[in-house]
Amino acid sequence: MRQKISFSFSVSVLFLLIGVFLVTENVSAATYYLSTVGNDSNSCAIAQSVSSAKQTFSSAKACLAPGDVLVIRDGTYSGSSNAFSGLPNGSASGGYITFRAENEGNVIVTAGLQMDNSNQYLIFQGLRFQDAGGRGILGNHLKFFRNE
């Protein structure tokens, strides 16, 4: 009898932990959109729809938290409000923040990329950085996939 109770208790705890993990994953991660024809007055909640994206990177990055994804719609992003600087950080426990082109190679960033050694847990995917000012890339746990 004692083994049966111990086994039931162990199985119950296991299912509880799995349930907490699944709920936490779904609650914390969000996908936001950035578009050259977006609107920065859209709230972060509204910018989770492809049809109501933010317009500038400086506005969109304020929405991001560990585990989130920023999908950047096709276009050229220029001007200081579109500089990839002052980036928010992901975390070991919350996950990476991902900056992903809607279509690889069709997002061109001419405003620059500046990172410092405090930047961490960031993923860049499918972006083209074409800036005269160069790039400063420092940090930890950074991943670059299919970028130019």
N, C-alpha and C positions, 0 to 999 in steps of 0.2 A: 504494500500500500504506500509506503514511504517513497519508493522509487517512482510510482505513478504520479504522485503529487509533485515531486521534484521535476519530472519530465514535463508535466502540464504547465507548471510555473515557468520553466525555461522557454517553452514554446510560446506562451503568452507574452513574455518579455520580448522575445525575438520579434513577434508580430507587432508589438507596440513600437519598438525601435524602428522597424521598417516603415510603419505608418508615419511616424514623426519625420523621418528622413524624406519621404515622398511629399508630405505636406510642405515642409520647409523648402524643398527644391522648387515647387510650383509657385509658392508665394513670393520668393525673393527675386527670381529672374524675370526681367521684362525686356521687350524689344521696342526700341524707339526708331524713328525715321528722320532722316535729314535730306532735304531736297533744295535745289537752287530756286525752286518756285514755292517753297514752303512759307510759313509765317511764324516768326519768333514770338508772336503774342499767343500762339497756341500753348496751352498748358502741357506739362509733361504727360499727364494722363491722356490728353487728346493726341499728342505726338506718338502714341503707340499704334496709331492707324496710318497706313501708308498714304491715305488721302489727306491727312492733316499733319504733315511733317513740319519740323522746325526748319528754318531757312539758313541759319548760320551755325557753325560748329561751336562757337562760344556759348550759344544758347542751348544747344543740344547736349553738350557735355555736362551741364548743370543737372540734367535728369539722371545721369548714370550712377549706378552703385555696383558693388561687386556682383558678378554673375550676369550683368546686363549685356545686351547687344545693341549697338548702334548700326543700323543698316543705312548706308549712304547711297542715295539714288544717283544715277548717272548724271554727269555734268562736270563743270570746272568750278572749283572752289578757290576764290582768290580774295585778297584783302585781309586786313588784320583780324577781322572777326571770324575768319575761317582758318587762321593759323592753328596748327595742331600743337598747342602749348598749354601749360597749366593743366595737364591731363589729370583726370580723377584716377584713383588707383583701385585695382581689384585687391583681393586678399586671399591668403591660403585657405581660410575657412569659407569665405563667400564665393570664391571663384574669380576667374579672369573677367575683365571687361573686354569685349570684342568690338573692334571698329572694322566693319565688313562692307566692301563694295557690293552694291546690288548685282552688278555684272562685272566680273574681273576685268580690269584694264580700262573701264569706262568712267572711272572716277579719277579726276585729275586734280591734285592739290598743288596750287602754285603759291600758297601762303606760307609754306614752310612747316618743318617738324622740329620742335625743340623739346627735349626731355632732359630731366636732371636725374641725379643719382637716387632720388627718393621715389621715382616712378617704379611701379612694380605691378606684376600680374596683368599685363596688357597684351592683347593679340591684335595684329594688323593684318588684314586679309584682302588681297586683290586691289590695292590702291596704287596709284601712280603719283609719286612726288616729283614735281618738276618746278623747282624754285631756284632763283638766282642766289638766294641767301644761304644755301646749304642746309645741312641737317646736323643737329646735335643729338646723338642718341646715347643716353646713359640710363642705368636702372638695373633692376633685377627681375627675373622671371618674365622676360619680354619675348614674344614670338612674332615673327614676320613670315607670312605665307603669300607667295605669288604676288609680291609687290615689285614696283620698279622705282 
